[in-house]
């Protein structure tokens, strides 16, 4: 475990000796007492905006998270903390916090009002947003409904973009670990250490912590499983659409990043690290956004959080050997991404396959139906989804299946949510698109004003049960639920199709992913 995590672990003993709090909503932590609120039904205690690390401002910009300064008295934990610095990148993100700030390392806890000795399973949520945007204050990530299922839910803010993933030779030189970048992931690891040291006071079991996340949050789950700083703090993992195994949000080496990042600093007039740290946060963010390369700041092999790539760590069996539940949505990417400016026809599909797949084209065309234009569009959508996010997620599960010594459960979210009244264009076409499952998992469909149907609410209940059962036992199955078999060669690589009525079945697309992996593994990675 890294030094930056030890300060919390050592302090954790203080919580055990703190005694019973004065009231149910006043909880002692290693830094001081926090006071939360109670849900409307009186069954869930809610704590928002708890600081888990010192504000990464001034000289702490681009440093690993530092200990929180202890406070006297009682700190109110009733409002979400500020979200980390970010631009307006995704129009589907709705926030309920004070706004963007560098002072953003806060977490939230929803816990059933069952007392400190309950030792409930813990679920730690990591939001998505391409490592460039996102925050815990989004209504679709509200943890109260999941907590009603007998788990403690924690959600974590972490640094983003240039503030969370910038590398630079001077940063590497000043670091005691000779590492720079991955600050957002170090934040997540520090939050897990906070959970380890403090969650018992909230009724949680530090020996049963499941991490779960979507998109970049799912990438983070795979990285946290791999990192020597966090893998021993994890007892289960859930990944929704993403893993650090493909070319999307790909992990880069410092040799690729440093020269580019030094040049970026020079273009904004910062000739030293001191100048970079002195620059106002908004000015730095604006400069980064002007590059129109929002994904330039992401995961790197820093030699500390990630001594190797995530894929290499899994290949050698050094990851957390814990149960994994993962999958993706049916329509992660639209078929138009495959066709580009060409017509979406069977003829175009065949021509593109022959161009992209080369000597593997005939094999692709044999297993991907394209006799009609409709079939071609369906096959193109499958390949676009694979290219964007599914292939990397598939490789993650396959790698863990080989070396993880733990069960794997795979899903595909197939139910297209209803469209909004008055929707036009692409928005008027129902699809199980990227991130569509989040409201279902958290049981907060009404956080979006859509004409929800009974089938949506039934699936949301089912998914909430699967996810929390998995957190409790490492197995999603439970009374009254359709059986979810493990994903393994022995059972034909079973997939749970989360939809209206389709049962689990052997993977019907395995040949496609095996061939896709064969082709992309030999291709030059995308920048």
C-alpha positions as CSV (number, residue, x, y, z in Angstrom):
1,X,0.0,0.0,0.0
2,X,1.3,3.5,-0.9
3,X,2.4,6.0,1.6
4,X,-0.4,8.3,0.7
5,X,-2.9,5.7,1.8
6,X,-1.2,4.8,5.1
7,X,-2.0,8.1,6.8
8,X,-5.6,7.1,6.7
9,X,-5.1,3.5,7.7
10,X,-3.1,4.4,10.8
11,X,-5.7,7.0,11.8
12,X,-8.5,4.5,11.4
13,X,-7.9,3.2,14.9
14,X,-9.2,6.5,16.2
15,X,-12.7,5.7,14.8
16,X,-12.9,2.4,16.7
17,X,-12.1,4.2,19.9
18,X,-14.4,7.1,19.3
19,X,-17.4,5.7,21.2
20,X,-21.0,6.0,20.4
21,X,-21.9,9.3,18.7
22,X,-24.2,11.8,20.4
23,X,-27.0,11.2,17.8
24,X,-27.6,8.9,14.9
25,X,-26.7,11.5,12.4
26,X,-23.4,12.5,14.1
27,X,-20.6,10.2,13.0
28,X,-16.9,10.3,14.1
29,X,-14.4,10.0,11.3
30,X,-10.6,10.1,11.4
31,X,-10.6,13.8,10.7
32,X,-13.6,14.8,12.9
33,X,-17.3,14.4,13.5
34,X,-19.8,14.9,10.6
35,X,-23.5,15.4,10.9
36,X,-25.8,14.4,8.1
37,X,-29.5,14.2,7.5
38,X,-32.2,11.5,7.3
39,X,-34.2,10.5,4.3
40,X,-37.9,11.4,4.0
41,X,-39.0,7.9,5.1
42,X,-36.6,8.0,8.1
43,X,-34.8,4.8,7.1
44,X,-31.6,6.1,5.4
45,X,-28.9,8.4,6.9
46,X,-27.4,10.7,4.3
47,X,-24.0,12.4,4.5
48,X,-23.0,14.7,1.7
49,X,-19.8,16.6,1.0
50,X,-17.4,14.8,3.4
51,X,-13.8,15.7,2.7
52,X,-11.6,12.7,2.2
53,X,-8.4,14.5,1.3
54,X,-7.0,18.0,1.5
55,X,-8.0,20.5,-1.2
56,X,-5.6,20.0,-4.1
57,X,-4.9,23.7,-4.6
58,X,-1.8,25.9,-4.7
59,X,1.3,23.7,-4.2
60,X,-1.0,20.6,-4.0
61,X,-2.1,21.0,-7.6
62,X,-0.8,17.8,-9.3
63,X,0.3,16.1,-6.1
64,X,-1.1,12.8,-4.8
65,X,-4.0,13.4,-2.3
66,X,-2.9,14.6,1.1
67,X,-4.5,14.1,4.5
68,X,-7.5,16.1,5.5
69,X,-6.8,18.7,8.1
70,X,-8.6,17.7,11.3
71,X,-11.4,19.9,12.5
72,X,-12.9,20.6,15.9
73,X,-16.6,20.4,16.7
74,X,-19.1,19.0,14.2
75,X,-18.9,19.5,10.4
76,X,-22.2,19.7,8.6
77,X,-22.5,17.1,5.8
78,X,-25.8,18.1,4.3
79,X,-24.8,19.5,0.8
80,X,-22.8,18.0,-2.1
81,X,-19.2,19.3,-2.3
82,X,-18.1,21.3,-5.4
83,X,-17.5,19.2,-8.5
84,X,-14.0,19.0,-9.9
85,X,-12.8,21.5,-12.6
86,X,-14.4,20.7,-15.9
87,X,-16.0,22.3,-19.0
88,X,-19.5,21.9,-20.3
89,X,-18.7,18.7,-22.3
90,X,-21.8,16.5,-21.9
91,X,-25.3,18.0,-22.2
92,X,-26.9,15.1,-20.4
93,X,-25.1,15.9,-17.1
94,X,-27.1,17.7,-14.5
95,X,-25.4,18.9,-11.3
96,X,-26.7,19.9,-7.8
97,X,-23.5,21.2,-6.4
98,X,-22.0,24.7,-5.9
99,X,-20.1,24.5,-9.2
100,X,-16.6,23.6,-10.4
101,X,-13.6,24.1,-8.2
102,X,-10.2,22.7,-7.5
103,X,-11.4,22.1,-3.9
104,X,-13.5,19.1,-4.8
105,X,-12.3,16.0,-3.1
106,X,-15.5,15.1,-1.3
107,X,-17.6,11.9,-1.0
108,X,-21.1,11.1,0.1
109,X,-22.5,8.2,2.1
110,X,-26.0,6.7,2.2
111,X,-26.5,4.2,4.9
112,X,-29.5,2.3,6.4
113,X,-30.3,3.5,9.9
114,X,-29.4,0.1,11.4
115,X,-26.6,1.2,13.9
116,X,-22.8,1.1,13.8
117,X,-22.5,-2.6,14.4
118,X,-24.5,-3.6,11.3
119,X,-21.4,-4.4,9.1
120,X,-23.3,-3.9,5.9
121,X,-21.8,-4.5,2.4
122,X,-20.4,-1.3,0.9
123,X,-20.7,-0.1,-2.7
124,X,-18.4,2.6,-3.9
125,X,-19.6,4.4,-7.0
126,X,-17.2,6.0,-9.6
127,X,-18.9,8.2,-12.2
128,X,-18.1,8.4,-15.8
129,X,-17.4,11.3,-18.2
130,X,-14.3,10.4,-20.2
131,X,-12.1,11.5,-17.3
132,X,-13.0,15.0,-18.3
133,X,-16.4,15.6,-16.7
134,X,-18.8,14.3,-14.1
135,X,-19.6,14.6,-10.4
136,X,-21.4,12.8,-7.6
137,X,-24.2,15.4,-7.4
138,X,-26.0,14.1,-10.5
139,X,-29.6,13.0,-9.7
140,X,-29.2,9.8,-11.6
141,X,-26.4,8.7,-9.1
142,X,-28.5,9.3,-5.9
143,X,-27.6,6.4,-3.6
144,X,-30.7,6.4,-1.4
145,X,-32.7,3.7,-3.2
146,X,-29.8,1.3,-3.4
147,X,-29.2,1.8,0.3
148,X,-32.8,0.7,1.0
149,X,-31.6,-2.7,-0.2
150,X,-29.3,-3.2,2.7
151,X,-26.0,-1.8,1.5
152,X,-24.0,1.3,2.3
153,X,-23.5,3.4,-0.8
154,X,-20.5,5.8,-1.2
155,X,-19.9,8.1,-4.2
156,X,-16.6,9.9,-4.8
157,X,-15.5,13.0,-6.6
158,X,-12.1,12.8,-8.3
159,X,-9.9,15.2,-10.3
160,X,-10.5,15.4,-14.0
161,X,-8.9,16.5,-17.2
162,X,-5.7,18.5,-17.0
163,X,-6.0,18.7,-13.2
164,X,-6.4,14.9,-12.8
165,X,-4.1,13.4,-15.4
166,X,-1.4,15.9,-16.5
167,X,2.1,14.5,-16.7
168,X,5.3,16.6,-16.9
169,X,9.0,15.8,-16.4
170,X,9.2,18.3,-13.5
171,X,6.2,16.7,-11.8
172,X,7.9,13.4,-12.1
173,X,11.2,14.7,-10.7
174,X,9.6,16.3,-7.6
175,X,7.5,13.3,-6.8
176,X,8.8,11.0,-4.0
177,X,7.6,8.1,-6.3
178,X,9.1,9.5,-9.4
179,X,5.7,9.5,-11.0
180,X,3.3,12.1,-12.4
181,X,-0.3,11.9,-13.8
182,X,-3.1,9.6,-12.6
183,X,-4.0,12.0,-9.9
184,X,-7.7,11.3,-10.4
185,X,-7.1,7.6,-9.9
186,X,-4.9,8.3,-6.8
187,X,-7.9,10.3,-5.5
188,X,-10.1,7.2,-6.0
189,X,-7.6,5.1,-4.1
190,X,-7.4,7.6,-1.3
191,X,-11.2,7.5,-1.1
192,X,-11.1,3.7,-0.8
193,X,-8.6,4.1,2.0
194,X,-11.0,6.5,3.7
195,X,-13.8,3.9,3.3
196,X,-11.5,1.3,4.8
197,X,-10.8,3.4,7.9
198,X,-14.1,5.1,8.4
199,X,-17.0,3.1,7.0
200,X,-17.5,0.9,10.1
201,X,-18.7,4.1,11.9
202,X,-21.4,4.4,9.2
203,X,-22.5,0.7,9.7
204,X,-20.4,-0.6,6.8
205,X,-18.1,-3.6,6.5
206,X,-14.6,-2.5,5.5
207,X,-14.0,-6.2,4.6
208,X,-16.7,-6.2,2.0
209,X,-16.3,-3.3,-0.4
210,X,-17.5,-3.5,-4.0
211,X,-16.5,-0.8,-6.4
212,X,-18.7,0.0,-9.4
213,X,-18.7,2.5,-12.1
214,X,-19.8,3.4,-15.6
215,X,-17.8,4.5,-18.7
216,X,-14.7,6.2,-17.4
217,X,-15.9,5.0,-14.0
218,X,-15.7,1.4,-15.3
219,X,-12.3,2.1,-16.7
220,X,-11.4,3.2,-13.2
221,X,-12.7,0.0,-11.7
222,X,-10.4,-2.1,-14.0
223,X,-7.5,0.2,-13.0
224,X,-8.2,0.1,-9.3
225,X,-8.3,-3.7,-9.5
226,X,-4.9,-3.6,-11.2
227,X,-3.1,-1.0,-9.0
228,X,-0.9,-2.2,-6.1
229,X,-2.2,0.9,-4.2
230,X,-5.9,-0.2,-4.2
231,X,-6.3,-3.8,-5.2
232,X,-6.1,-5.0,-1.5
233,X,-9.0,-2.6,-0.6
234,X,-11.4,-4.2,-3.0
235,X,-13.6,-7.3,-2.5
236,X,-15.9,-7.1,-5.6
237,X,-16.0,-5.1,-8.8
238,X,-18.8,-4.1,-11.2
239,X,-18.0,-2.5,-14.5
240,X,-20.6,-0.8,-16.7
241,X,-19.4,-0.1,-20.3
242,X,-15.7,0.3,-20.3
243,X,-12.2,-1.0,-19.3
244,X,-8.6,0.0,-19.8
245,X,-8.1,-2.7,-22.4
246,X,-9.0,-1.0,-25.7
247,X,-8.0,2.0,-27.7
248,X,-10.8,4.2,-26.3
249,X,-9.3,6.3,-23.4
250,X,-6.2,4.2,-24.0
251,X,-3.4,4.2,-21.4
252,X,-0.2,5.9,-22.6
253,X,3.4,5.8,-21.6
254,X,5.2,8.9,-20.2
255,X,7.5,8.8,-23.2
256,X,4.4,9.5,-25.3
257,X,3.0,12.2,-23.0
258,X,5.8,14.3,-21.6
259,X,7.0,16.0,-24.8
260,X,3.4,16.7,-25.8
261,X,2.6,18.1,-22.4
262,X,5.7,20.3,-22.1
263,X,4.8,21.7,-25.5
264,X,1.3,22.4,-24.3
265,X,2.7,24.3,-21.3
266,X,4.9,26.4,-23.5
267,X,2.0,27.3,-25.8
268,X,0.1,28.8,-22.9
269,X,3.2,30.8,-21.7
270,X,4.1,28.5,-18.7
271,X,7.8,27.8,-18.9
272,X,8.0,26.2,-15.5
273,X,6.1,24.1,-13.1
274,X,5.8,27.1,-10.7
275,X,4.1,29.1,-13.5
276,X,1.7,26.2,-14.2
277,X,0.7,26.0,-10.5
278,X,0.4,29.8,-10.3
279,X,-2.1,29.9,-13.2
280,X,-5.7,30.4,-12.2
281,X,-7.7,27.2,-12.5
282,X,-10.2,28.5,-14.9
283,X,-7.5,30.0,-17.2
284,X,-5.7,26.6,-17.2
285,X,-9.0,24.8,-18.0
286,X,-9.9,27.2,-20.8
287,X,-6.5,26.7,-22.3
288,X,-6.8,22.9,-22.2
289,X,-10.3,23.0,-23.7
290,X,-9.2,25.2,-26.6
291,X,-7.0,22.4,-27.7
292,X,-10.3,20.6,-28.7
293,X,-8.7,17.3,-27.6
294,X,-10.7,16.7,-24.5
295,X,-9.3,13.2,-24.1
296,X,-5.6,14.2,-24.2
297,X,-5.4,13.9,-20.4
298,X,-6.0,10.4,-19.3
299,X,-4.5,7.2,-17.9
300,X,-0.7,6.7,-18.0
301,X,1.8,4.1,-17.0
302,X,3.3,6.2,-14.2
303,X,5.4,3.4,-12.5
304,X,3.5,4.0,-9.2
305,X,-0.3,3.7,-9.4
306,X,0.2,1.7,-12.6
307,X,3.6,0.1,-12.8
308,X,2.5,-1.6,-16.1
309,X,-0.6,-1.3,-18.3
310,X,-3.8,-2.7,-16.8
311,X,-3.8,-5.4,-19.4
312,X,-0.3,-6.5,-18.6
313,X,-1.1,-6.6,-14.9
314,X,-4.2,-8.8,-15.5
315,X,-2.2,-11.0,-17.9
316,X,0.3,-11.8,-15.1
317,X,-2.5,-12.4,-12.6
318,X,-1.5,-9.5,-10.3
319,X,-4.9,-7.9,-10.1
320,X,-7.4,-8.1,-7.3
321,X,-8.7,-11.7,-7.3
322,X,-12.3,-10.8,-6.7
323,X,-15.7,-11.5,-8.3
324,X,-16.4,-9.4,-11.4
325,X,-19.7,-8.4,-12.9
326,X,-19.5,-6.4,-16.1
327,X,-21.1,-5.7,-19.5
328,X,-22.3,-3.1,-21.8
329,X,-25.4,-1.7,-23.5
330,X,-26.8,-2.9,-26.8
331,X,-26.5,0.4,-28.6
332,X,-23.3,1.9,-27.1
333,X,-22.5,3.5,-30.5
334,X,-24.8,4.2,-33.5
335,X,-24.4,2.4,-36.8
336,X,-23.7,5.7,-38.5
337,X,-20.3,5.7,-36.9
338,X,-19.4,2.6,-38.9
339,X,-20.7,3.9,-42.2
340,X,-19.4,7.5,-41.8
341,X,-20.3,9.5,-44.9
342,X,-21.3,6.3,-46.9
343,X,-24.9,5.2,-47.3
344,X,-26.1,2.7,-44.6
345,X,-26.6,-0.2,-47.1
346,X,-25.6,-3.8,-47.4
347,X,-23.3,-2.9,-50.3
348,X,-21.5,-0.3,-48.3
349,X,-21.2,-2.6,-45.3
350,X,-19.5,-5.2,-47.4
351,X,-17.1,-2.7,-49.0
352,X,-16.1,-1.2,-45.6
353,X,-15.5,-4.6,-44.1
354,X,-13.3,-5.6,-47.0
355,X,-11.4,-2.3,-46.6
356,X,-10.9,-2.5,-42.8
357,X,-10.6,-6.2,-42.2
358,X,-8.4,-7.1,-45.2
359,X,-7.8,-10.9,-45.3
360,X,-10.2,-11.4,-42.4
361,X,-13.1,-9.8,-44.4
362,X,-14.6,-13.1,-45.5
363,X,-14.6,-14.4,-42.0
364,X,-16.4,-11.3,-40.7
365,X,-19.0,-11.4,-43.5
366,X,-19.6,-15.1,-42.7
367,X,-20.6,-14.4,-39.1
368,X,-22.2,-10.9,-39.5
369,X,-25.5,-11.0,-41.5
370,X,-25.8,-8.3,-44.2
371,X,-28.1,-9.7,-46.8
372,X,-30.4,-6.7,-46.4
373,X,-29.8,-3.1,-45.5
374,X,-31.5,-3.6,-42.2
375,X,-29.2,-6.5,-41.4
376,X,-26.3,-4.5,-42.4
377,X,-27.2,-1.6,-40.1
378,X,-27.6,-4.1,-37.2
379,X,-24.2,-5.6,-37.9
380,X,-22.7,-2.2,-38.3
381,X,-24.1,-1.1,-34.9
382,X,-22.6,-4.2,-33.3
383,X,-19.1,-3.4,-34.7
384,X,-19.4,0.3,-33.8
385,X,-20.3,-0.6,-30.2
386,X,-17.4,-3.1,-30.1
387,X,-15.0,-0.5,-31.5
388,X,-16.1,2.2,-29.0
389,X,-16.4,0.4,-25.7
390,X,-17.6,-3.2,-25.8
391,X,-14.4,-4.9,-27.1
392,X,-12.3,-3.5,-24.3
393,X,-14.9,-4.5,-21.7
394,X,-15.0,-8.0,-23.3
395,X,-11.2,-8.3,-23.1
396,X,-11.3,-7.3,-19.4
397,X,-13.7,-10.1,-18.6
398,X,-11.7,-12.6,-20.7
399,X,-8.5,-11.6,-18.9
400,X,-10.0,-11.9,-15.5
401,X,-11.5,-15.2,-16.4
402,X,-8.0,-16.5,-17.2
403,X,-6.1,-15.2,-14.2
404,X,-8.5,-13.8,-11.7
405,X,-9.3,-17.0,-9.8
406,X,-12.8,-15.6,-9.2
407,X,-16.2,-15.8,-10.8
408,X,-17.2,-13.5,-13.7
409,X,-20.8,-12.5,-14.5
410,X,-21.5,-10.8,-17.9
411,X,-24.6,-8.8,-19.0
412,X,-25.9,-6.8,-21.9
413,X,-28.4,-4.1,-21.3
414,X,-31.0,-4.4,-24.1
415,X,-34.0,-2.4,-23.0
416,X,-34.3,0.9,-24.9
417,X,-35.7,3.6,-22.5
418,X,-38.7,5.5,-23.7
419,X,-38.1,8.7,-25.7
420,X,-39.0,12.1,-24.4
421,X,-42.2,13.7,-25.7
422,X,-41.6,15.9,-28.7
423,X,-38.2,14.4,-29.4
424,X,-37.0,14.7,-33.0
425,X,-34.2,13.3,-35.1
426,X,-31.9,10.8,-33.5
427,X,-33.4,11.5,-30.1
428,X,-36.7,10.1,-31.3
429,X,-35.3,6.7,-32.0
430,X,-35.4,4.4,-28.9
431,X,-32.0,2.9,-28.1
432,X,-30.1,1.2,-25.3
433,X,-27.4,3.8,-25.6
434,X,-24.2,4.6,-23.6
435,X,-25.1,5.4,-20.0
436,X,-28.8,4.5,-20.4
437,X,-28.6,1.9,-17.6
438,X,-27.5,4.2,-14.8
439,X,-31.0,5.3,-13.7
440,X,-32.1,1.6,-13.7
441,X,-29.2,0.5,-11.5
442,X,-29.8,3.3,-8.9
443,X,-33.6,2.9,-9.0
444,X,-34.1,6.6,-9.9
445,X,-36.0,6.5,-13.2
446,X,-38.0,9.5,-12.1
447,X,-34.8,11.7,-12.1
448,X,-35.5,12.0,-15.8
449,X,-38.9,13.2,-17.1
450,X,-39.6,10.4,-19.5
451,X,-42.8,8.4,-20.0
452,X,-41.6,5.4,-18.0
453,X,-43.4,2.1,-18.5
454,X,-44.1,-0.8,-16.1
455,X,-41.4,-2.8,-17.9
456,X,-38.8,-0.1,-17.1
457,X,-39.7,-0.1,-13.4
458,X,-39.6,-3.9,-13.3
459,X,-36.2,-4.0,-14.9
460,X,-34.9,-1.3,-12.5
461,X,-36.0,-3.4,-9.5
462,X,-34.4,-6.5,-11.0
463,X,-31.1,-4.7,-11.7
464,X,-31.0,-3.1,-8.3
465,X,-31.4,-6.5,-6.7
466,X,-28.7,-8.1,-8.9
467,X,-26.2,-5.4,-8.2
468,X,-26.7,-5.4,-4.4
469,X,-26.9,-9.2,-4.2
470,X,-23.5,-9.2,-5.9
471,X,-22.2,-6.7,-3.4
472,X,-23.4,-8.8,-0.5
473,X,-22.2,-12.3,-1.7
474,X,-20.2,-11.9,-4.9
475,X,-23.1,-13.6,-6.8
476,X,-26.0,-11.6,-8.3
477,X,-28.6,-14.3,-7.9
478,X,-31.4,-14.3,-5.4
479,X,-34.9,-15.3,-4.6
480,X,-37.4,-14.4,-7.3
481,X,-34.8,-13.3,-9.9
482,X,-34.1,-15.0,-13.3
483,X,-31.1,-17.2,-12.9
484,X,-27.8,-15.5,-13.9
485,X,-25.2,-18.1,-14.7
486,X,-21.5,-17.4,-14.4
487,X,-19.6,-16.4,-17.6
488,X,-17.3,-19.3,-18.4
489,X,-16.3,-21.7,-21.1
490,X,-17.9,-24.6,-19.2
491,X,-21.4,-23.1,-19.6
492,X,-20.9,-21.6,-23.1
493,X,-20.0,-18.1,-22.0
494,X,-23.5,-17.2,-20.6
495,X,-24.7,-13.6,-20.9
496,X,-27.6,-12.2,-18.9
497,X,-29.7,-10.1,-21.3
498,X,-31.2,-7.3,-19.2
499,X,-34.5,-6.6,-21.1
500,X,-38.1,-7.4,-21.0
501,X,-38.1,-11.2,-21.0
502,X,-35.1,-12.7,-22.7
503,X,-33.3,-15.2,-20.4
504,X,-29.6,-15.7,-20.0
505,X,-28.0,-17.6,-22.9
506,X,-24.6,-18.5,-24.4
507,X,-22.9,-15.5,-26.0
508,X,-24.3,-15.2,-29.6
509,X,-21.6,-12.8,-30.6
510,X,-18.5,-14.5,-29.3
511,X,-17.0,-15.3,-32.7
512,X,-17.4,-11.6,-33.6
513,X,-15.4,-10.4,-30.6
514,X,-12.7,-13.1,-30.9
515,X,-12.2,-12.0,-34.5
516,X,-12.4,-8.3,-33.7
517,X,-9.8,-8.7,-31.0
518,X,-7.6,-10.7,-33.4
519,X,-7.8,-7.8,-35.9
520,X,-7.4,-4.9,-33.5
521,X,-4.6,-6.5,-31.5
522,X,-2.4,-6.3,-34.6
523,X,-3.5,-2.8,-35.6
524,X,-1.7,0.3,-34.6
525,X,-3.4,1.9,-31.6
526,X,-5.4,5.1,-32.2
527,X,-3.8,8.3,-30.7
